[in-house]
């Protein structure tokens, strides 16, 4: 019997471990001698090391000596049952604090599966989930209120028009015009509240064409604002709704221009980031889009509420611009965050770039 070709063995292992490369969790496989057999991309990203540097080496090369992890491994092997070790410290450029679940398996010479979860990341995910639930509840409440307000608003406007036709005194018609104009303003507000729920119209779009469109609009509206470019021109197209993305970025940029009272600098910055988890899905490649201004910053008391509907930091603001921006970004399976202090406010949008997302259960 001929020995199996090493290239065929390698291909077999690659196919065996292919599913692990699609999950967002950081996974390392060990053989019976506790030597590393496979490191998935999420683990490479977490530990900032390539699989090539680790294959065939003991786990201690990566993790160092950890009594808690060693105990979990020993228990998993002895009882053939999963065990979790909490708060394992790994010294890198900055210390990592991880939870690790050790699961015994028997596949292709692999004996143990180790799944690592950063404690900080778990807290962040839990916080994001709570915020998303709260924001969704807020949006539903506002949407329902908008529906309820639209009908009587139309009646008020119609009655004011009928009343105006019966008035002979031009001075009295000024009052009916106020009613009509304010009704129109409220109607526009209600429409904006409801517009975030319209169906997306996805197509391939170039993010820099979108940014250039927004840049021209900001320059036209605010003479004293300079919009500077910092683009990664190698970025591929993304799948998205062009009008929604323009509106989202325009709302953020307008918000910045108004905060600077029409005088200052805004920077549009684009970069590619790899191995990103967005909305519980793992993406090999994502777009990082930042809108940075040198304005006064967002007051600390408002930072946690900045995306809530009807919350505004300026007099006369509707408080809808950033809410709609967040809604449009979420419809693109992306995230939006803000970091702010006096002299610098940065809105960071992350959007998936590859058209197929990778999830723990496989390819969507």
BELGIKA-V774507 format. One record per pair of residues at least 4 apart in sequence whose C-alpha atoms are under 7 Angstrom apart, sorted by the first residue. I is the first residue (numbers start at 0). J is the second residue. Records with the same first field share a line. If there is no record, write none. Layout:
I = J ; J
This chain:
3 = 7 ; 8
4 = 8
5 = 9
6 = 10
7 = 11
8 = 12
9 = 13
10 = 14
11 = 15
12 = 16
13 = 17
16 = 20
18 = 361
19 = 39
20 = 39 ; 40
21 = 357 ; 358 ; 359 ; 361
22 = 281 ; 357 ; 358 ; 359
23 = 41 ; 276 ; 280 ; 281 ; 358 ; 359
24 = 41 ; 114 ; 115 ; 116
25 = 39 ; 41 ; 42 ; 114 ; 115 ; 116
26 = 38 ; 39 ; 42 ; 112 ; 113 ; 114 ; 115
27 = 37 ; 38 ; 39 ; 112 ; 113 ; 114
28 = 35 ; 36 ; 37 ; 38 ; 109 ; 111 ; 112 ; 113
29 = 33 ; 34 ; 35 ; 36 ; 109 ; 110 ; 111 ; 112
30 = 34 ; 35 ; 36 ; 108 ; 109 ; 110 ; 111
31 = 109 ; 110
33 = 57 ; 58
34 = 55 ; 56 ; 57 ; 58
35 = 53 ; 54 ; 55 ; 56 ; 57 ; 58
36 = 54 ; 55
37 = 50 ; 54
38 = 42 ; 43 ; 50
39 = 43
40 = 44
41 = 45 ; 274
42 = 46
43 = 47 ; 48 ; 49 ; 50
44 = 48
50 = 54
56 = 60
58 = 62
59 = 63 ; 64
62 = 89
65 = 69
66 = 70
67 = 71 ; 84
68 = 72 ; 84
69 = 73
70 = 74
71 = 75 ; 82 ; 83 ; 84 ; 101
72 = 76 ; 101
73 = 77
74 = 78
75 = 79 ; 80 ; 81 ; 82 ; 101 ; 102 ; 103
76 = 103
79 = 103
80 = 102 ; 103
81 = 100 ; 101 ; 102 ; 103
82 = 100 ; 101 ; 102
83 = 99 ; 100 ; 101
84 = 98 ; 99 ; 100
85 = 97 ; 98 ; 99
86 = 96 ; 97 ; 98
87 = 96 ; 97 ; 98
88 = 94 ; 95 ; 96 ; 97
89 = 94 ; 95 ; 96
90 = 94 ; 95
91 = 95
96 = 117 ; 118
97 = 115 ; 116 ; 117 ; 118
98 = 115 ; 116 ; 117 ; 118
99 = 113 ; 114 ; 115 ; 116
100 = 113 ; 114 ; 115
101 = 111 ; 112 ; 113 ; 114
102 = 111 ; 112 ; 113
103 = 110 ; 111 ; 112
104 = 109 ; 110 ; 111 ; 112
105 = 109 ; 110
117 = 121
118 = 122
119 = 123
120 = 124
121 = 125
122 = 126
123 = 127
124 = 128
125 = 129
126 = 130
127 = 131
128 = 132
129 = 133
130 = 134
131 = 135
132 = 136
133 = 137
134 = 138 ; 307
135 = 139
136 = 140
137 = 141
138 = 142
139 = 143
140 = 144
141 = 145
142 = 146 ; 192 ; 193
143 = 147
144 = 148
145 = 149 ; 189 ; 192
148 = 152
149 = 153 ; 186 ; 189
150 = 154
151 = 155
152 = 156 ; 182
153 = 157
154 = 158
155 = 159
156 = 160 ; 178 ; 179 ; 182
157 = 161
158 = 162
159 = 163 ; 175 ; 178 ; 179
160 = 164
161 = 165
162 = 166
163 = 172 ; 175
166 = 172
168 = 172
169 = 173
172 = 176
173 = 177
174 = 178
175 = 179
176 = 180
177 = 181
178 = 182
179 = 183
180 = 184
181 = 185
182 = 186
183 = 187
184 = 188
185 = 189
186 = 190
187 = 191
188 = 192
189 = 193
190 = 194
195 = 323 ; 326 ; 327
199 = 240
200 = 240
201 = 238 ; 239 ; 240
202 = 238 ; 239 ; 240
203 = 236 ; 237 ; 238 ; 239
204 = 236 ; 237 ; 238 ; 239 ; 241
205 = 209 ; 236 ; 237
206 = 210 ; 236
207 = 211
208 = 212
209 = 213 ; 245
210 = 214
211 = 215
212 = 216
213 = 217 ; 245 ; 249
214 = 218 ; 226
215 = 219
216 = 220
217 = 221 ; 253
218 = 222 ; 224
221 = 261
223 = 261 ; 262 ; 263
224 = 256 ; 261 ; 262 ; 263 ; 264
225 = 263 ; 264 ; 265
226 = 264 ; 265 ; 266
227 = 265 ; 266 ; 267
228 = 266 ; 267 ; 268
229 = 266 ; 267 ; 268 ; 269
230 = 268 ; 269
231 = 269 ; 270
234 = 271
237 = 352
238 = 354
239 = 331
240 = 244
241 = 245
242 = 246
243 = 247 ; 327
244 = 248 ; 327
245 = 249
246 = 250
247 = 251 ; 323 ; 324 ; 327
248 = 252 ; 324
249 = 253
250 = 254 ; 320 ; 321 ; 324
251 = 255 ; 321
252 = 256 ; 290
253 = 257
254 = 258
255 = 259 ; 292
256 = 260 ; 261
257 = 261
258 = 294
259 = 263 ; 294 ; 295
263 = 293 ; 294
264 = 292 ; 293
265 = 290 ; 291 ; 292 ; 293
266 = 290 ; 291 ; 292
267 = 289 ; 290 ; 291
268 = 288 ; 289 ; 290
269 = 286 ; 287 ; 288 ; 289
270 = 286 ; 287 ; 288
271 = 284 ; 285 ; 286 ; 287
272 = 284 ; 285 ; 286 ; 287
273 = 283 ; 284 ; 285
274 = 281 ; 282 ; 283 ; 284
275 = 281 ; 282 ; 283 ; 284 ; 285
276 = 280 ; 281 ; 282
277 = 281 ; 332 ; 333 ; 334
278 = 332
280 = 356 ; 357 ; 358
281 = 356 ; 357 ; 358
282 = 351 ; 356 ; 357
284 = 351 ; 352 ; 353
285 = 349 ; 350 ; 351 ; 352
286 = 349 ; 350 ; 351 ; 352
287 = 347 ; 348 ; 349 ; 350
288 = 347 ; 348 ; 349
289 = 345 ; 346 ; 347 ; 348
290 = 345 ; 346 ; 347
291 = 343 ; 344 ; 345 ; 346
292 = 343 ; 344 ; 345
293 = 342 ; 343 ; 344
294 = 341 ; 342 ; 343 ; 344
295 = 341 ; 342
296 = 339 ; 340 ; 341 ; 342 ; 343 ; 344
297 = 301 ; 302 ; 339 ; 340
298 = 302
301 = 305
305 = 310
306 = 321 ; 322 ; 325
307 = 322
308 = 318 ; 319 ; 322
309 = 317 ; 318 ; 319
310 = 318
311 = 316 ; 317 ; 318
319 = 323
320 = 324
321 = 325
322 = 326
323 = 327
324 = 328
325 = 329 ; 335
326 = 330
327 = 331
328 = 332 ; 333 ; 334 ; 335
329 = 333 ; 334
331 = 350
332 = 350
333 = 349 ; 350 ; 351
334 = 348 ; 349 ; 350
335 = 346 ; 347 ; 348 ; 349
336 = 346 ; 347 ; 348
337 = 345 ; 346 ; 347
338 = 344 ; 345 ; 346
339 = 343 ; 344 ; 345
340 = 344
355 = 363
356 = 362 ; 363
357 = 361 ; 362 ; 363
358 = 362 ; 363
